[in-house]
Amino acid sequence: MLERQTTVEVVAAAKPTSSIATGKWIAALAAAVTPFCYLNGRAFHDGYLAHLHLAPSMFPTDVQGTFIAAARGWMEGSVAVLDGVAQALAAHWFLVAVLPIVLLTGLSAAVHHLITRAEARRGRATRDGPHIDRFRVIRAVLAPVRTLLFSAYAIYTSFALIGAALLLSIGPFVHVGARVAAVDLAKGFPNAPVVELPTPHAGVTTYRIIECADKFCALYRAGEITTVPLAAITWATSKADSPAR
């Protein structure tokens, strides 16, 4: 009876420890992913503005807006990837059906060949015992060189992986932002708020607000994008069904 009670107490004490360890892993994962999400959102935001020939420095975004842009970038990128995969499957359905079978067959044949060759080499090594010591001496001489080359390759690979991670965190999201901007520009920003501003040559003109920051606003009208001071925007209405004139 005493042993059973002790076992129950140990199991009950282990559960909070497991929960704490899981929380630590989740916190560490969130800390590792957060900078990359920030880079994703910043790249999406800059790619969107760059396609419209707007300087990102004129329209800075805060941390919350950057993470919202990252979520939109991931969503738009996932839709684009799934659309591309669906089109590729529809266009090359025969290759998609046959290629896995060919790869599995070739891989099985290669594995069988390697196993047979290893067994043959092992049998040959048992027959040629005196030659093994010579190879051991050569390996001992080349061991420092191998260690040096492996260390240099490990350092190079580490920097290459860091560069690849940064490239994958920025490049694709810049293209996704430019793609979304191209779609919005082709539609004329139908869901953007409408504002009326006086212009130097045409009187009062209707614009659609693309982006606003702490000092400037980017406006759209009839294929043209105009940047005005934020103080010029005093009243805006949202009418998704009324195109800018």
Buried (B, 14 or more C-beta within 10 A) or exposed (E): EEEEEEEEEEEEEEEEEEEEEEEEEEEEEEEEEEEBBBBBBBBBBBBBBBBBEBEBEBBEBEEEBBBBBBEBBBEBBEEBEEEEEEEEEEEEEEEEEEEEEEEEEEEEEEEEEEEEEEEEEEEEEEEEEEEEEEEEEEEEEEEEEEEEEEEEEEEEEEEEEEEEEEEEBBEBBBBBBBBBBEEBBEEBBEEBBBBBBEEEEEEEBBBBBBBBBEEBBBBBBEEEBBBBEEEEBEEBEEEEEEBBE
